[in-house]
Amino acid sequence: MNVYDFDGTIYAGDSTVDFFLYAVKKHPSLLRYVPRQAYGFLMYACRRIDKTQLKEYFYSFLKGIDAQTEAACFWKTHEKKIYGWYKAQKTGQDIIISASPFFLLQPVCEAMGVCRVIASGVDEKTGKATGANCRGEEKVRRLWQEYQVDEIDRFYSDSNSDLPLARLAKHPYRVKNGIPQPWNPADSR
């Protein structure tokens, strides 16, 4: 079985940031959430809140839109940012695992025929986390919890935060500039 990170790995960029910018362009009134988001970033930089709490500040803009509808519209213009190498090798058995919110990734994964998606739980109406941020060791925990996976055939990621998953893979790949390359997790720090 193959497991893939999403942002920066099979998607050229950060889908959450792109979705926010898309939503603001469509609904400029969402800029009213920027001070709250900036406060969250400041609190995170001062180590007063964790990453999950930071994301709640960031996702506060979801209160101003119908997130499911906007996510579906977003992918009509952004699905082209899925790398061709992934589209050529994807299978219905792939697992995509990401720190991005599930409601955002689910429409594009479904459109590509990928049914197994593990992502951060975010209430699309309030922006509140419905679970831990799906990053680092949390990805391993969630993979085990949802699919009882002990071993991964091929794993793809662009980030050292995914070392816990890379170490479980027979064949880990590091994606740099959109190109997968063999990755030796022992050499990463």
Residue, then its C-alpha position, 0 to 999 in steps of 0.5 A: m500500500n502507498v501513503y502520500d502526504f498532500d501539501g507540497t507532495i502531491y499538490a504544488g503548494d499549501s492547499t489550506v493557504d490557497f483555499f483561504l486566498y481563494a475564499v478572500k478573493k471571492h468574499p473580501s469581507l473575510l478580511r475581517y478575520v485577519p486580525r484574529q488570525a494575526y493574533g493567533f500567529l503571535m500567540y503561537a510564536c510566543r509559545r502560548i498556544d499549540k499548532t492545533q490552537l493556532k489553526e483554530y485562529f486561522y480557520s475562524f474565517l470559515k464562520g463567514i462562508d459555506a465551506q463545503t460549497e466553497a471547497a467544491c468550487f475551489w477544486k474546480t480551479h485548483e485540481k490542476k495543481i495536483y502533480g502529474w506524476y501522482k495522477a499517473q500512478k494513483t490507485g484507489q487503494d492509496i491513503i492520503i494523510s495530511a494536516s490540512p482539514f478533511f472537509l477541504l481534501q475530501p472533494v478532490c480525493e473523491a474526484m480522483g478516486v482516492c477514498r482513503v483520506i486521513a486529515s485534520g478534523v476541523d468543523e467547517k462552520t466554526g473553524k474549531a478543531t475536532g481532534a488533534n492536528c494530523r502531523g508527525e507522530e499523530k499521522v502514525r497514530r491515525l494511520w494505525q487507528e483507521y487502517q491498522v497499517d504496520e508497514i507501508d510499501r511506498f511513502y511520499s512526503d516533502s517534509n521532515s515532520d513526516l519522518p515517523l511515517a517515512r521510517l515505516a515505509k519500505h520505500p520512502y520518497r522525498v518530494k522536492n520541487g514536485i519530483p519524488q526522489p528516494w529518501n533515507p530517513a536516517d539521513s534526515r534531521 
